[in-house]
Amino acid sequence: MKPKIATIIVLIFFTFPVSLHAHGVRGKTGRGGIVVIAEYTTGEPMSYAKVVITAPDKKIPFQIGRTDRNGRFCFSPDVPGQWVVVVSDEMGHRLEVTVPVDKHMKLQSTPQQKEGFLEVCLCCIESLWGFLLFLGLQA
């Protein structure tokens, strides 16, 4: 009698291994989140640019990823405060946006964009170059 019970237990064990040993996963879509859209001054999207998101008062990044082909990146904040989003195409163009998030995890107001150091330097050099060309044409 005992060998029959052992055989039944072994058959049940090997017949239903998924229900006995594994766990499943499932997915769903949801609403919410904040979308950052990065583009060059020409209007061209910063496609597949690197994105680093930092939570308020944190040094370790909250999320790292890449924009989509349209320059968009979405994230869902989990605490209120000033979130910092840095987008870089890794070729010298860098966008830094401060995103204010309220206690309901919604965008509080219009995000503040900071000019990248490289963009400011290039703008100054272009202005100086234009001024020098103007002086050279006048002489």
C-alpha distance (Angstrom), angle and dihedral (degrees) to the residues before:
residue distance angle dihedral
M1 . . .
K2 3.79 . .
P3 3.84 93.7 .
K4 3.82 89.6 54.8
I5 3.82 92.2 53.4
A6 3.80 91.4 47.0
T7 3.80 90.3 49.2
I8 3.81 91.7 50.3
I9 3.81 91.6 48.8
V10 3.83 91.4 49.6
L11 3.83 91.6 47.7
I12 3.80 91.7 49.6
F13 3.79 90.6 46.3
F14 3.84 93.1 53.0
T15 3.80 95.6 36.7
F16 3.80 95.5 57.5
P17 3.81 105.4 30.9
V18 3.80 94.4 140.5
S19 3.76 94.5 57.4
L20 3.79 93.0 43.1
H21 3.81 102.7 44.4
A22 3.79 113.4 12.5
H23 3.75 134.6 71.8
G24 3.76 125.2 -153.2
V25 3.73 135.8 -137.8
R26 3.75 132.2 -139.5
G27 3.74 136.4 -173.9
K28 3.75 138.0 -152.6
T29 3.75 138.9 176.8
G30 3.76 124.4 -116.6
R31 3.75 141.6 -174.5
G32 3.75 127.4 -114.8
G33 3.73 136.6 54.5
I34 3.77 133.8 116.2
V35 3.78 123.0 -90.7
V36 3.80 120.9 -147.6
I37 3.81 115.1 -162.8
A38 3.81 115.4 -159.2
E39 3.79 121.6 -166.4
Y40 3.76 140.1 155.8
T41 3.80 120.8 -107.9
T42 3.81 87.4 -99.8
G43 3.81 89.2 63.9
E44 3.80 93.2 -109.8
P45 3.82 111.4 137.0
M46 3.80 119.9 -112.9
S47 3.80 91.6 -119.3
Y48 3.81 117.9 -158.5
A49 3.82 92.3 -6.6
K50 3.81 119.5 161.9
V51 3.82 114.5 -98.8
V52 3.81 126.5 -161.8
I53 3.80 118.3 -175.7
T54 3.79 120.3 -166.0
A55 3.81 123.8 -166.8
P56 3.80 121.2 -133.2
D57 3.81 113.8 -73.1
K58 3.82 92.9 0.7
K59 3.80 130.4 119.3
I60 3.81 98.4 -166.1
P61 3.82 114.2 77.1
F62 3.81 115.9 -103.7
Q63 3.80 92.0 -152.4
I64 3.81 137.7 0.5
G65 3.78 125.0 -165.8
R66 3.79 146.6 112.9
T67 3.77 134.2 -84.3
D68 3.77 118.8 -111.1
R69 3.80 122.4 -111.2
N70 3.82 89.3 -81.9
G71 3.80 93.4 54.4
R72 3.83 93.9 -106.5
F73 3.79 128.1 138.2
C74 3.80 126.0 177.7
F75 3.79 128.4 -159.0
S76 3.79 136.1 170.0
P77 3.81 113.6 -136.5
D78 3.80 117.8 -145.2
V79 3.83 100.3 -165.0
P80 3.81 132.6 39.5
G81 3.79 121.3 -111.1
Q82 3.79 142.2 71.2
W83 3.82 110.4 -29.4
V84 3.80 118.8 -165.8
V85 3.80 119.3 -143.5
V86 3.81 117.8 -171.1
V87 3.81 119.1 -170.6
S88 3.81 119.1 -171.5
D89 3.79 130.2 176.1
E90 3.83 87.5 -159.7
M91 3.81 89.9 -125.6
G92 3.81 97.0 88.9
H93 3.81 102.4 -75.0
R94 3.79 114.2 113.8
L95 3.79 131.5 174.0
E96 3.80 122.3 -167.0
V97 3.79 118.8 -170.8
T98 3.80 127.8 -178.9
V99 3.81 109.2 -146.9
P100 3.83 115.5 -161.1
V101 3.83 110.9 -148.3
D102 3.83 122.8 -168.4
K103 3.82 128.6 -144.9
H104 3.83 90.1 -88.0
M105 3.85 89.4 58.8
K106 3.81 90.5 -111.9
L107 3.79 129.1 129.7
Q108 3.81 104.6 -86.0
S109 3.80 99.3 -160.6
T110 3.77 140.2 -29.7
P111 3.82 111.0 -42.3
Q112 3.79 116.4 -112.4
Q113 3.78 115.8 -123.4
K114 3.77 121.1 -149.7
E115 3.77 120.4 -154.7
G116 3.78 113.9 -121.2
F117 3.79 118.0 -117.4
L118 3.80 91.7 -117.9
E119 3.81 92.7 52.4
V120 3.80 91.7 50.2
C121 3.83 91.9 48.8
L122 3.80 92.4 47.8
C123 3.79 91.5 48.5
C124 3.83 90.8 51.6
I125 3.82 92.1 47.3
E126 3.81 91.8 48.4
S127 3.80 90.9 49.3
L128 3.80 92.0 48.6
W129 3.82 91.1 46.5
G130 3.80 91.1 50.5
F131 3.80 91.4 48.9
L132 3.82 91.6 49.6
L133 3.80 91.1 49.2
F134 3.80 89.4 50.1
L135 3.82 91.2 51.7
G136 3.80 90.5 46.7
L137 3.79 92.5 52.7
Q138 3.79 91.9 48.8
A139 3.79 95.0 53.3
